[in-house]
Amino acid sequence: MKHVRSFIAVLVIILHVGVLSGCGYLPSSKFAREVVGDKVSTQVVISEIDPQNTVLIKDAVDSAVIKSFNTSLTDRDHSTTHLIISLAKVAYSPIQYDSNGYVIGYRTTIILKIEMKNSGISKKYSAKGTYDFAIEANAIISDQIRFEAIKYSATKAISAFIAQVSAQGARSKKAE
């Protein structure tokens, strides 16, 4: 019983000190925000590959930027960072078949090329996102399903870009 009390006392002290002093954890969005700044503008280049989906990608990009960077979107003249995003590739690959050999599951893969301009410096990134979806056996992929797949995979690609920017911010912070 004495050991249990000692263990509990030590545990309480460790938790108390940890809460009061902080653990040193910083969310990745903080590092990313240090790199991009407070105001971001976005431009999605109309794709020759898939011009219909440019609007979907623009909406997905804007939502992801606001949510992930915890920043505001603004016009290019007032932004600290400008992101130029272009669709490099969209591909659909079968990933699941039924017992008769018909495709019933696909994976959408999207690759975005992103150029980030801030403080007169331009840096280029490539980001990949995927999204898996099911269809009926021997069916075609409808426009609605295709739009959703591109939207979700574009959101994942933006998340991958944000991870790259966060890592860049963390490295910069560590170098200081």
VMD Tcl script that builds the backbone (N, CA, C; Angstrom):
set m [mol new atoms 528]
animate dup $m
set s [atomselect $m all]
$s set {name element resname resid chain x y z} {
  {N N MET 1 A 0.829 -1.193 0.000}
  {CA C MET 1 A 0.000 0.000 0.000}
  {C C MET 1 A 0.872 1.255 0.000}
  {N N LYS 2 A 1.989 1.183 0.706}
  {CA C LYS 2 A 2.895 2.311 0.781}
  {C C LYS 2 A 3.461 2.644 -0.608}
  {N N HIS 3 A 3.770 1.598 -1.394}
  {CA C HIS 3 A 4.303 1.809 -2.743}
  {C C HIS 3 A 3.265 2.430 -3.667}
  {N N VAL 4 A 2.016 2.045 -3.482}
  {CA C VAL 4 A 0.944 2.592 -4.313}
  {C C VAL 4 A 0.793 4.084 -4.042}
  {N N ARG 5 A 0.843 4.466 -2.761}
  {CA C ARG 5 A 0.747 5.887 -2.405}
  {C C ARG 5 A 1.925 6.670 -2.969}
  {N N SER 6 A 3.101 6.101 -2.894}
  {CA C SER 6 A 4.286 6.771 -3.425}
  {C C SER 6 A 4.169 6.953 -4.937}
  {N N PHE 7 A 3.699 5.901 -5.595}
  {CA C PHE 7 A 3.517 5.958 -7.041}
  {C C PHE 7 A 2.504 7.037 -7.413}
  {N N ILE 8 A 1.406 7.082 -6.699}
  {CA C ILE 8 A 0.367 8.078 -6.970}
  {C C ILE 8 A 0.905 9.482 -6.708}
  {N N ALA 9 A 1.663 9.657 -5.658}
  {CA C ALA 9 A 2.230 10.966 -5.334}
  {C C ALA 9 A 3.183 11.428 -6.440}
  {N N VAL 10 A 4.028 10.529 -6.898}
  {CA C VAL 10 A 4.962 10.865 -7.971}
  {C C VAL 10 A 4.199 11.195 -9.257}
  {N N LEU 11 A 3.189 10.410 -9.553}
  {CA C LEU 11 A 2.371 10.640 -10.742}
  {C C LEU 11 A 1.684 11.997 -10.689}
  {N N VAL 12 A 1.140 12.365 -9.534}
  {CA C VAL 12 A 0.480 13.658 -9.362}
  {C C VAL 12 A 1.483 14.796 -9.556}
  {N N ILE 13 A 2.677 14.639 -9.020}
  {CA C ILE 13 A 3.697 15.679 -9.163}
  {C C ILE 13 A 4.098 15.833 -10.629}
  {N N ILE 14 A 4.295 14.725 -11.316}
  {CA C ILE 14 A 4.676 14.779 -12.725}
  {C C ILE 14 A 3.584 15.448 -13.550}
  {N N LEU 15 A 2.345 15.066 -13.320}
  {CA C LEU 15 A 1.238 15.677 -14.057}
  {C C LEU 15 A 1.117 17.162 -13.737}
  {N N HIS 16 A 1.274 17.509 -12.473}
  {CA C HIS 16 A 1.162 18.892 -12.041}
  {C C HIS 16 A 2.256 19.750 -12.693}
  {N N VAL 17 A 3.475 19.274 -12.671}
  {CA C VAL 17 A 4.586 20.007 -13.280}
  {C C VAL 17 A 4.393 20.087 -14.794}
  {N N GLY 18 A 3.946 18.989 -15.415}
  {CA C GLY 18 A 3.722 18.971 -16.859}
  {C C GLY 18 A 2.660 19.964 -17.281}
  {N N VAL 19 A 1.579 20.076 -16.507}
  {CA C VAL 19 A 0.498 21.003 -16.834}
  {C C VAL 19 A 0.952 22.440 -16.641}
  {N N LEU 20 A 1.675 22.708 -15.570}
  {CA C LEU 20 A 2.092 24.069 -15.296}
  {C C LEU 20 A 3.193 24.554 -16.234}
  {N N SER 21 A 4.114 23.673 -16.581}
  {CA C SER 21 A 5.230 24.110 -17.402}
  {C C SER 21 A 4.976 23.937 -18.889}
  {N N GLY 22 A 3.965 23.186 -19.245}
  {CA C GLY 22 A 3.694 22.918 -20.663}
  {C C GLY 22 A 4.647 21.841 -21.160}
  {N N CYS 23 A 4.207 21.119 -22.128}
  {CA C CYS 23 A 5.015 20.005 -22.608}
  {C C CYS 23 A 5.921 20.405 -23.762}
  {N N GLY 24 A 5.791 21.630 -24.270}
  {CA C GLY 24 A 6.629 22.061 -25.371}
  {C C GLY 24 A 6.048 21.720 -26.730}
  {N N TYR 25 A 4.902 21.100 -26.757}
  {CA C TYR 25 A 4.261 20.735 -28.016}
  {C C TYR 25 A 3.703 21.975 -28.689}
  {N N LEU 26 A 3.977 22.104 -29.964}
  {CA C LEU 26 A 3.378 23.164 -30.765}
  {C C LEU 26 A 2.663 22.520 -31.934}
  {N N PRO 27 A 1.424 22.903 -32.201}
  {CA C PRO 27 A 0.709 22.298 -33.335}
  {C C PRO 27 A 1.376 22.671 -34.657}
  {N N SER 28 A 1.271 21.763 -35.615}
  {CA C SER 28 A 1.919 21.993 -36.908}
  {C C SER 28 A 1.357 23.220 -37.611}
  {N N SER 29 A 0.092 23.558 -37.332}
  {CA C SER 29 A -0.483 24.739 -37.976}
  {C C SER 29 A 0.249 26.016 -37.551}
  {N N LYS 30 A 0.813 26.014 -36.349}
  {CA C LYS 30 A 1.588 27.179 -35.896}
  {C C LYS 30 A 2.835 27.356 -36.755}
  {N N PHE 31 A 3.537 26.237 -37.026}
  {CA C PHE 31 A 4.719 26.317 -37.878}
  {C C PHE 31 A 4.339 26.732 -39.289}
  {N N ALA 32 A 3.266 26.169 -39.799}
  {CA C ALA 32 A 2.822 26.499 -41.153}
  {C C ALA 32 A 2.436 27.972 -41.238}
  {N N ARG 33 A 1.763 28.451 -40.219}
  {CA C ARG 33 A 1.329 29.851 -40.235}
  {C C ARG 33 A 2.520 30.802 -40.179}
  {N N GLU 34 A 3.581 30.386 -39.470}
  {CA C GLU 34 A 4.786 31.219 -39.436}
  {C C GLU 34 A 5.401 31.341 -40.827}
  {N N VAL 35 A 5.270 30.306 -41.633}
  {CA C VAL 35 A 5.818 30.333 -42.987}
  {C C VAL 35 A 4.933 31.155 -43.915}
  {N N VAL 36 A 3.608 30.980 -43.842}
  {CA C VAL 36 A 2.716 31.648 -44.795}
  {C C VAL 36 A 2.247 33.023 -44.348}
  {N N GLY 37 A 2.258 33.295 -43.056}
  {CA C GLY 37 A 1.806 34.589 -42.578}
  {C C GLY 37 A 0.321 34.619 -42.268}
  {N N ASP 38 A -0.198 35.839 -42.049}
  {CA C ASP 38 A -1.584 36.014 -41.612}
  {C C ASP 38 A -2.603 36.026 -42.741}
  {N N LYS 39 A -2.180 36.430 -43.915}
  {CA C LYS 39 A -3.133 36.591 -45.022}
  {C C LYS 39 A -2.627 35.830 -46.241}
  {N N VAL 40 A -3.484 34.989 -46.781}
  {CA C VAL 40 A -3.124 34.143 -47.918}
  {C C VAL 40 A -4.097 34.387 -49.063}
  {N N SER 41 A -3.562 34.428 -50.262}
  {CA C SER 41 A -4.413 34.466 -51.456}
  {C C SER 41 A -4.116 33.209 -52.269}
  {N N THR 42 A -5.137 32.757 -52.968}
  {CA C THR 42 A -4.970 31.544 -53.777}
  {C C THR 42 A -5.393 31.816 -55.213}
  {N N GLN 43 A -4.739 31.099 -56.107}
  {CA C GLN 43 A -5.074 31.158 -57.522}
  {C C GLN 43 A -4.975 29.739 -58.049}
  {N N VAL 44 A -6.047 29.243 -58.607}
  {CA C VAL 44 A -6.029 27.913 -59.203}
  {C C VAL 44 A -6.015 28.092 -60.706}
  {N N VAL 45 A -4.980 27.564 -61.335}
  {CA C VAL 45 A -4.819 27.670 -62.780}
  {C C VAL 45 A -5.780 26.687 -63.443}
  {N N ILE 46 A -6.508 27.152 -64.427}
  {CA C ILE 46 A -7.454 26.281 -65.128}
  {C C ILE 46 A -6.672 25.191 -65.847}
  {N N SER 47 A -7.065 23.975 -65.588}
  {CA C SER 47 A -6.357 22.813 -66.102}
  {C C SER 47 A -6.801 22.462 -67.513}
  {N N GLU 48 A -5.831 22.216 -68.373}
  {CA C GLU 48 A -6.148 21.722 -69.708}
  {C C GLU 48 A -6.571 20.260 -69.632}
  {N N ILE 49 A -6.086 19.559 -68.605}
  {CA C ILE 49 A -6.407 18.146 -68.409}
  {C C ILE 49 A -7.862 17.980 -68.011}
  {N N ASP 50 A -8.305 18.805 -67.066}
  {CA C ASP 50 A -9.635 18.628 -66.495}
  {C C ASP 50 A -10.214 19.990 -66.097}
  {N N PRO 51 A -10.604 20.832 -67.063}
  {CA C PRO 51 A -11.054 22.192 -66.741}
  {C C PRO 51 A -12.319 22.237 -65.889}
  {N N GLN 52 A -13.170 21.213 -65.981}
  {CA C GLN 52 A -14.418 21.209 -65.209}
  {C C GLN 52 A -14.163 21.196 -63.705}
  {N N ASN 53 A -13.054 20.608 -63.303}
  {CA C ASN 53 A -12.821 20.423 -61.876}
  {C C ASN 53 A -12.040 21.559 -61.220}
  {N N THR 54 A -11.682 22.577 -61.982}
  {CA C THR 54 A -10.937 23.694 -61.414}
  {C C THR 54 A -11.715 24.363 -60.288}
  {N N VAL 55 A -13.011 24.547 -60.464}
  {CA C VAL 55 A -13.830 25.180 -59.421}
  {C C VAL 55 A -13.847 24.318 -58.160}
  {N N LEU 56 A -13.982 23.017 -58.323}
  {CA C LEU 56 A -13.966 22.117 -57.160}
  {C C LEU 56 A -12.643 22.198 -56.426}
  {N N ILE 57 A -11.570 22.217 -57.176}
  {CA C ILE 57 A -10.250 22.285 -56.550}
  {C C ILE 57 A -10.083 23.620 -55.843}
  {N N LYS 58 A -10.540 24.695 -56.449}
  {CA C LYS 58 A -10.452 26.027 -55.832}
  {C C LYS 58 A -11.203 26.042 -54.501}
  {N N ASP 59 A -12.411 25.493 -54.465}
  {CA C ASP 59 A -13.174 25.442 -53.212}
  {C C ASP 59 A -12.478 24.586 -52.162}
  {N N ALA 60 A -11.952 23.442 -52.578}
  {CA C ALA 60 A -11.251 22.557 -51.644}
  {C C ALA 60 A -9.995 23.227 -51.099}
  {N N VAL 61 A -9.265 23.921 -51.973}
  {CA C VAL 61 A -8.046 24.617 -51.566}
  {C C VAL 61 A -8.374 25.715 -50.561}
  {N N ASP 62 A -9.349 26.536 -50.884}
  {CA C ASP 62 A -9.700 27.638 -49.988}
  {C C ASP 62 A -10.149 27.128 -48.618}
  {N N SER 63 A -10.981 26.106 -48.593}
  {CA C SER 63 A -11.432 25.535 -47.319}
  {C C SER 63 A -10.254 24.988 -46.511}
  {N N ALA 64 A -9.366 24.268 -47.187}
  {CA C ALA 64 A -8.217 23.683 -46.490}
  {C C ALA 64 A -7.267 24.751 -45.967}
  {N N VAL 65 A -7.067 25.814 -46.731}
  {CA C VAL 65 A -6.176 26.899 -46.301}
  {C C VAL 65 A -6.722 27.567 -45.049}
  {N N ILE 66 A -8.003 27.887 -45.060}
  {CA C ILE 66 A -8.612 28.548 -43.901}
  {C C ILE 66 A -8.526 27.645 -42.668}
  {N N LYS 67 A -8.896 26.395 -42.839}
  {CA C LYS 67 A -8.935 25.452 -41.723}
  {C C LYS 67 A -7.544 25.093 -41.210}
  {N N SER 68 A -6.636 24.773 -42.100}
  {CA C SER 68 A -5.343 24.241 -41.690}
  {C C SER 68 A -4.346 25.308 -41.267}
  {N N PHE 69 A -4.315 26.434 -41.963}
  {CA C PHE 69 A -3.386 27.493 -41.610}
  {C C PHE 69 A -3.956 28.420 -40.541}
  {N N ASN 70 A -5.250 28.293 -40.264}
  {CA C ASN 70 A -5.911 29.167 -39.304}
  {C C ASN 70 A -5.625 30.628 -39.664}
  {N N THR 71 A -5.870 30.941 -40.917}
  {CA C THR 71 A -5.573 32.262 -41.439}
  {C C THR 71 A -6.747 32.734 -42.290}
  {N N SER 72 A -6.664 33.937 -42.785}
  {CA C SER 72 A -7.760 34.441 -43.606}
  {C C SER 72 A -7.336 34.538 -45.066}
  {N N LEU 73 A -8.307 34.351 -45.944}
  {CA C LEU 73 A -8.061 34.528 -47.375}
  {C C LEU 73 A -8.286 35.984 -47.721}
  {N N THR 74 A -7.489 36.464 -48.629}
  {CA C THR 74 A -7.601 37.850 -49.039}
  {C C THR 74 A -7.232 37.951 -50.516}
  {N N ASP 75 A -7.360 39.131 -51.075}
  {CA C ASP 75 A -6.953 39.297 -52.469}
  {C C ASP 75 A -5.422 39.361 -52.533}
  {N N ARG 76 A -4.895 39.187 -53.718}
  {CA C ARG 76 A -3.447 39.064 -53.886}
  {C C ARG 76 A -2.704 40.328 -53.438}
  {N N ASP 77 A -3.281 41.496 -53.656}
  {CA C ASP 77 A -2.605 42.747 -53.307}
  {C C ASP 77 A -2.383 42.902 -51.806}
  {N N HIS 78 A -3.231 42.282 -50.991}
  {CA C HIS 78 A -3.128 42.437 -49.541}
  {C C HIS 78 A -2.589 41.188 -48.835}
  {N N SER 79 A -2.161 40.188 -49.586}
  {CA C SER 79 A -1.727 38.939 -48.970}
  {C C SER 79 A -0.235 38.955 -48.644}
  {N N THR 80 A 0.116 38.191 -47.615}
  {CA C THR 80 A 1.531 37.991 -47.299}
  {C C THR 80 A 2.074 36.806 -48.082}
  {N N THR 81 A 1.195 35.892 -48.455}
  {CA C THR 81 A 1.580 34.722 -49.240}
  {C C THR 81 A 0.554 34.491 -50.335}
  {N N HIS 82 A 1.059 34.169 -51.522}
  {CA C HIS 82 A 0.185 33.864 -52.662}
  {C C HIS 82 A 0.487 32.441 -53.119}
  {N N LEU 83 A -0.544 31.622 -53.199}
  {CA C LEU 83 A -0.408 30.240 -53.639}
  {C C LEU 83 A -0.978 30.097 -55.045}
  {N N ILE 84 A -0.160 29.593 -55.957}
  {CA C ILE 84 A -0.602 29.319 -57.323}
  {C C ILE 84 A -0.661 27.802 -57.453}
  {N N ILE 85 A -1.860 27.286 -57.672}
  {CA C ILE 85 A -2.082 25.846 -57.671}
  {C C ILE 85 A -2.530 25.401 -59.058}
  {N N SER 86 A -1.896 24.352 -59.550}
  {CA C SER 86 A -2.310 23.801 -60.835}
  {C C SER 86 A -2.444 22.287 -60.714}
  {N N LEU 87 A -3.363 21.769 -61.471}
  {CA C LEU 87 A -3.634 20.338 -61.480}
  {C C LEU 87 A -2.646 19.673 -62.429}
  {N N ALA 88 A -1.775 18.824 -61.890}
  {CA C ALA 88 A -0.772 18.148 -62.715}
  {C C ALA 88 A -1.279 16.815 -63.233}
  {N N LYS 89 A -2.083 16.124 -62.417}
  {CA C LYS 89 A -2.525 14.795 -62.822}
  {C C LYS 89 A -3.780 14.399 -62.059}
  {N N VAL 90 A -4.702 13.750 -62.768}
  {CA C VAL 90 A -5.849 13.088 -62.159}
  {C C VAL 90 A -5.899 11.695 -62.750}
  {N N ALA 91 A -5.942 10.681 -61.896}
  {CA C ALA 91 A -5.991 9.302 -62.383}
  {C C ALA 91 A -6.971 8.493 -61.544}
  {N N TYR 92 A -7.630 7.564 -62.218}
  {CA C TYR 92 A -8.545 6.631 -61.558}
  {C C TYR 92 A -7.986 5.228 -61.753}
  {N N SER 93 A -7.771 4.523 -60.648}
  {CA C SER 93 A -7.222 3.167 -60.717}
  {C C SER 93 A -8.177 2.202 -60.045}
  {N N PRO 94 A -8.461 1.053 -60.681}
  {CA C PRO 94 A -9.297 0.053 -60.008}
  {C C PRO 94 A -8.539 -0.556 -58.828}
  {N N ILE 95 A -9.226 -0.683 -57.703}
  {CA C ILE 95 A -8.577 -1.255 -56.515}
  {C C ILE 95 A -9.346 -2.442 -55.946}
  {N N GLN 96 A -10.572 -2.669 -56.429}
  {CA C GLN 96 A -11.361 -3.774 -55.894}
  {C C GLN 96 A -12.270 -4.335 -56.995}
  {N N TYR 97 A -12.372 -5.665 -57.000}
  {CA C TYR 97 A -13.191 -6.356 -58.002}
  {C C TYR 97 A -14.184 -7.264 -57.290}
  {N N ASP 98 A -15.325 -7.501 -57.925}
  {CA C ASP 98 A -16.275 -8.468 -57.354}
  {C C ASP 98 A -15.904 -9.878 -57.831}
  {N N SER 99 A -16.693 -10.861 -57.451}
  {CA C SER 99 A -16.385 -12.257 -57.777}
  {C C SER 99 A -16.454 -12.543 -59.279}
  {N N ASN 100 A -17.132 -11.694 -60.048}
  {CA C ASN 100 A -17.222 -11.863 -61.501}
  {C C ASN 100 A -16.141 -11.079 -62.256}
  {N N GLY 101 A -15.295 -10.382 -61.527}
  {CA C GLY 101 A -14.211 -9.633 -62.151}
  {C C GLY 101 A -14.547 -8.202 -62.519}
  {N N TYR 102 A -15.739 -7.731 -62.136}
  {CA C TYR 102 A -16.105 -6.340 -62.406}
  {C C TYR 102 A -15.480 -5.424 -61.347}
  {N N VAL 103 A -15.062 -4.266 -61.778}
  {CA C VAL 103 A -14.497 -3.285 -60.857}
  {C C VAL 103 A -15.611 -2.723 -59.979}
  {N N ILE 104 A -15.389 -2.740 -58.665}
  {CA C ILE 104 A -16.372 -2.167 -57.734}
  {C C ILE 104 A -15.746 -1.121 -56.811}
  {N N GLY 105 A -14.451 -0.895 -56.974}
  {CA C GLY 105 A -13.785 0.122 -56.174}
  {C C GLY 105 A -12.674 0.792 -56.955}
  {N N TYR 106 A -12.602 2.109 -56.842}
  {CA C TYR 106 A -11.572 2.886 -57.527}
  {C C TYR 106 A -10.821 3.757 -56.528}
  {N N ARG 107 A -9.620 4.115 -56.918}
  {CA C ARG 107 A -8.837 5.106 -56.178}
  {C C ARG 107 A -8.561 6.264 -57.125}
  {N N THR 108 A -8.917 7.453 -56.674}
  {CA C THR 108 A -8.593 8.666 -57.415}
  {C C THR 108 A -7.284 9.198 -56.848}
  {N N THR 109 A -6.364 9.484 -57.722}
  {CA C THR 109 A -5.094 10.087 -57.314}
  {C C THR 109 A -4.985 11.423 -58.026}
  {N N ILE 110 A -4.675 12.440 -57.250}
  {CA C ILE 110 A -4.530 13.780 -57.813}
  {C C ILE 110 A -3.167 14.314 -57.394}
  {N N ILE 111 A -2.499 14.961 -58.312}
  {CA C ILE 111 A -1.228 15.607 -57.998}
  {C C ILE 111 A -1.380 17.084 -58.312}
  {N N LEU 112 A -1.098 17.908 -57.321}
  {CA C LEU 112 A -1.161 19.355 -57.478}
  {C C LEU 112 A 0.247 19.920 -57.469}
  {N N LYS 113 A 0.505 20.858 -58.338}
  {CA C LYS 113 A 1.740 21.630 -58.328}
  {C C LYS 113 A 1.392 22.953 -57.649}
  {N N ILE 114 A 2.154 23.293 -56.635}
  {CA C ILE 114 A 1.851 24.492 -55.856}
  {C C ILE 114 A 3.091 25.373 -55.805}
  {N N GLU 115 A 2.910 26.621 -56.196}
  {CA C GLU 115 A 3.981 27.595 -56.082}
  {C C GLU 115 A 3.585 28.583 -54.985}
  {N N MET 116 A 4.449 28.708 -53.980}
  {CA C MET 116 A 4.176 29.604 -52.859}
  {C C MET 116 A 5.105 30.810 -52.975}
  {N N LYS 117 A 4.494 31.989 -53.044}
  {CA C LYS 117 A 5.265 33.220 -53.147}
  {C C LYS 117 A 5.011 34.065 -51.906}
  {N N ASN 118 A 6.089 34.385 -51.201}
  {CA C ASN 118 A 5.988 35.334 -50.092}
  {C C ASN 118 A 7.326 36.037 -49.895}
  {N N SER 119 A 7.253 37.293 -49.560}
  {CA C SER 119 A 8.436 38.131 -49.346}
  {C C SER 119 A 9.401 38.081 -50.521}
  {N N GLY 120 A 8.865 38.049 -51.732}
  {CA C GLY 120 A 9.715 38.031 -52.911}
  {C C GLY 120 A 10.379 36.696 -53.187}
  {N N ILE 121 A 10.100 35.692 -52.379}
  {CA C ILE 121 A 10.690 34.364 -52.552}
  {C C ILE 121 A 9.624 33.430 -53.102}
  {N N SER 122 A 10.014 32.631 -54.075}
  {CA C SER 122 A 9.096 31.671 -54.677}
  {C C SER 122 A 9.626 30.260 -54.425}
  {N N LYS 123 A 8.743 29.386 -53.955}
  {CA C LYS 123 A 9.130 28.003 -53.701}
  {C C LYS 123 A 8.054 27.103 -54.298}
  {N N LYS 124 A 8.500 26.016 -54.941}
  {CA C LYS 124 A 7.561 25.110 -55.597}
  {C C LYS 124 A 7.440 23.799 -54.825}
  {N N TYR 125 A 6.212 23.295 -54.792}
  {CA C TYR 125 A 5.891 22.046 -54.109}
  {C C TYR 125 A 5.071 21.164 -55.032}
  {N N SER 126 A 5.095 19.886 -54.738}
  {CA C SER 126 A 4.224 18.932 -55.402}
  {C C SER 126 A 3.505 18.173 -54.293}
  {N N ALA 127 A 2.199 18.055 -54.402}
  {CA C ALA 127 A 1.418 17.398 -53.355}
  {C C ALA 127 A 0.467 16.389 -53.976}
  {N N LYS 128 A 0.374 15.237 -53.348}
  {CA C LYS 128 A -0.458 14.143 -53.855}
  {C C LYS 128 A -1.560 13.838 -52.853}
  {N N GLY 129 A -2.752 13.586 -53.376}
  {CA C GLY 129 A -3.872 13.179 -52.542}
  {C C GLY 129 A -4.619 12.043 -53.211}
  {N N THR 130 A -5.178 11.167 -52.395}
  {CA C THR 130 A -5.948 10.042 -52.936}
  {C C THR 130 A -7.306 9.968 -52.253}
  {N N TYR 131 A -8.231 9.313 -52.938}
  {CA C TYR 131 A -9.563 9.084 -52.382}
  {C C TYR 131 A -10.104 7.799 -52.991}
  {N N ASP 132 A -10.565 6.898 -52.149}
  {CA C ASP 132 A -11.129 5.624 -52.591}
  {C C ASP 132 A -12.648 5.692 -52.549}
  {N N PHE 133 A -13.284 5.093 -53.561}
  {CA C PHE 133 A -14.744 5.080 -53.590}
  {C C PHE 133 A -15.236 3.811 -54.273}
  {N N ALA 134 A -16.464 3.463 -53.961}
  {CA C ALA 134 A -17.084 2.248 -54.519}
  {C C ALA 134 A -18.113 2.621 -55.574}
  {N N ILE 135 A -18.307 1.699 -56.528}
  {CA C ILE 135 A -19.359 1.837 -57.534}
  {C C ILE 135 A -20.054 0.488 -57.680}
  {N N GLU 136 A -21.181 0.503 -58.343}
  {CA C GLU 136 A -21.885 -0.746 -58.638}
  {C C GLU 136 A -21.082 -1.529 -59.678}
  {N N ALA 137 A -21.158 -2.835 -59.612}
  {CA C ALA 137 A -20.462 -3.674 -60.594}
  {C C ALA 137 A -20.917 -3.330 -62.006}
  {N N ASN 138 A -19.966 -3.232 -62.922}
  {CA C ASN 138 A -20.220 -2.971 -64.333}
  {C C ASN 138 A -20.874 -1.605 -64.573}
  {N N ALA 139 A -20.658 -0.651 -63.673}
  {CA C ALA 139 A -21.223 0.699 -63.824}
  {C C ALA 139 A -20.116 1.668 -64.234}
  {N N ILE 140 A -20.519 2.801 -64.737}
  {CA C ILE 140 A -19.547 3.838 -65.075}
  {C C ILE 140 A -19.469 4.827 -63.916}
  {N N ILE 141 A -18.399 5.574 -63.895}
  {CA C ILE 141 A -18.222 6.582 -62.849}
  {C C ILE 141 A -19.022 7.814 -63.251}
  {N N SER 142 A -20.004 8.172 -62.443}
  {CA C SER 142 A -20.841 9.336 -62.755}
  {C C SER 142 A -20.070 10.626 -62.510}
  {N N ASP 143 A -20.549 11.705 -63.092}
  {CA C ASP 143 A -19.916 13.010 -62.876}
  {C C ASP 143 A -19.931 13.388 -61.408}
  {N N GLN 144 A -21.034 13.106 -60.712}
  {CA C GLN 144 A -21.140 13.447 -59.290}
  {C C GLN 144 A -20.068 12.720 -58.475}
  {N N ILE 145 A -19.901 11.438 -58.723}
  {CA C ILE 145 A -18.884 10.664 -57.999}
  {C C ILE 145 A -17.492 11.174 -58.360}
  {N N ARG 146 A -17.283 11.463 -59.622}
  {CA C ARG 146 A -15.979 11.970 -60.064}
  {C C ARG 146 A -15.671 13.312 -59.406}
  {N N PHE 147 A -16.653 14.212 -59.338}
  {CA C PHE 147 A -16.460 15.509 -58.688}
  {C C PHE 147 A -16.109 15.332 -57.217}
  {N N GLU 148 A -16.850 14.464 -56.529}
  {CA C GLU 148 A -16.564 14.225 -55.108}
  {C C GLU 148 A -15.168 13.652 -54.916}
  {N N ALA 149 A -14.799 12.703 -55.747}
  {CA C ALA 149 A -13.482 12.079 -55.640}
  {C C ALA 149 A -12.371 13.104 -55.835}
  {N N ILE 150 A -12.537 13.987 -56.801}
  {CA C ILE 150 A -11.522 15.017 -57.045}
  {C C ILE 150 A -11.488 16.012 -55.894}
  {N N LYS 151 A -12.649 16.393 -55.395}
  {CA C LYS 151 A -12.703 17.333 -54.272}
  {C C LYS 151 A -11.993 16.767 -53.043}
  {N N TYR 152 A -12.306 15.512 -52.689}
  {CA C TYR 152 A -11.701 14.912 -51.496}
  {C C TYR 152 A -10.217 14.640 -51.684}
  {N N SER 153 A -9.816 14.195 -52.858}
  {CA C SER 153 A -8.389 13.947 -53.069}
  {C C SER 153 A -7.613 15.262 -53.139}
  {N N ALA 154 A -8.216 16.328 -53.656}
  {CA C ALA 154 A -7.570 17.643 -53.660}
  {C C ALA 154 A -7.395 18.154 -52.235}
  {N N THR 155 A -8.392 17.927 -51.394}
  {CA C THR 155 A -8.281 18.320 -49.983}
  {C C THR 155 A -7.128 17.584 -49.318}
  {N N LYS 156 A -6.979 16.299 -49.620}
  {CA C LYS 156 A -5.863 15.526 -49.056}
  {C C LYS 156 A -4.523 16.007 -49.606}
  {N N ALA 157 A -4.493 16.398 -50.874}
  {CA C ALA 157 A -3.254 16.925 -51.444}
  {C C ALA 157 A -2.865 18.235 -50.759}
  {N N ILE 158 A -3.843 19.081 -50.487}
  {CA C ILE 158 A -3.563 20.334 -49.772}
  {C C ILE 158 A -3.054 20.031 -48.363}
  {N N SER 159 A -3.623 19.016 -47.719}
  {CA C SER 159 A -3.135 18.612 -46.397}
  {C C SER 159 A -1.678 18.159 -46.475}
  {N N ALA 160 A -1.324 17.445 -47.541}
  {CA C ALA 160 A 0.067 17.023 -47.724}
  {C C ALA 160 A 0.970 18.245 -47.928}
  {N N PHE 161 A 0.490 19.235 -48.672}
  {CA C PHE 161 A 1.245 20.473 -48.861}
  {C C PHE 161 A 1.435 21.186 -47.527}
  {N N ILE 162 A 0.396 21.235 -46.725}
  {CA C ILE 162 A 0.473 21.898 -45.426}
  {C C ILE 162 A 1.484 21.195 -44.527}
  {N N ALA 163 A 1.537 19.865 -44.608}
  {CA C ALA 163 A 2.533 19.116 -43.835}
  {C C ALA 163 A 3.950 19.498 -44.283}
  {N N GLN 164 A 4.135 19.677 -45.581}
  {CA C GLN 164 A 5.447 20.087 -46.085}
  {C C GLN 164 A 5.819 21.479 -45.560}
  {N N VAL 165 A 4.865 22.391 -45.592}
  {CA C VAL 165 A 5.118 23.755 -45.122}
  {C C VAL 165 A 5.361 23.766 -43.612}
  {N N SER 166 A 4.619 22.937 -42.870}
  {CA C SER 166 A 4.821 22.837 -41.422}
  {C C SER 166 A 6.216 22.333 -41.101}
  {N N ALA 167 A 6.658 21.333 -41.850}
  {CA C ALA 167 A 8.007 20.805 -41.637}
  {C C ALA 167 A 9.055 21.872 -41.932}
  {N N GLN 168 A 8.821 22.652 -42.976}
  {CA C GLN 168 A 9.737 23.762 -43.315}
  {C C GLN 168 A 9.771 24.763 -42.159}
  {N N GLY 169 A 8.601 25.092 -41.598}
  {CA C GLY 169 A 8.537 26.026 -40.474}
  {C C GLY 169 A 9.215 25.480 -39.242}
  {N N ALA 170 A 9.047 24.187 -38.974}
  {CA C ALA 170 A 9.669 23.562 -37.800}
  {C C ALA 170 A 11.197 23.576 -37.965}
  {N N ARG 171 A 11.679 23.282 -39.167}
  {CA C ARG 171 A 13.131 23.316 -39.407}
  {C C ARG 171 A 13.684 24.731 -39.227}
  {N N SER 172 A 12.933 25.726 -39.704}
  {CA C SER 172 A 13.362 27.112 -39.549}
  {C C SER 172 A 13.415 27.504 -38.085}
  {N N LYS 173 A 12.427 27.065 -37.322}
  {CA C LYS 173 A 12.370 27.378 -35.896}
  {C C LYS 173 A 13.520 26.708 -35.150}
  {N N LYS 174 A 13.830 25.471 -35.531}
  {CA C LYS 174 A 14.906 24.734 -34.894}
  {C C LYS 174 A 16.269 25.356 -35.192}
  {N N ALA 175 A 16.425 25.928 -36.391}
  {CA C ALA 175 A 17.682 26.537 -36.791}
  {C C ALA 175 A 17.946 27.841 -36.037}
  {N N GLU 176 A 16.903 28.444 -35.504}
  {CA C GLU 176 A 17.071 29.745 -34.802}
  {C C GLU 176 A 17.777 29.612 -33.510}
}
mol reanalyze $m
mol bondsrecalc $m
mol representation Tube
mol addrep $m
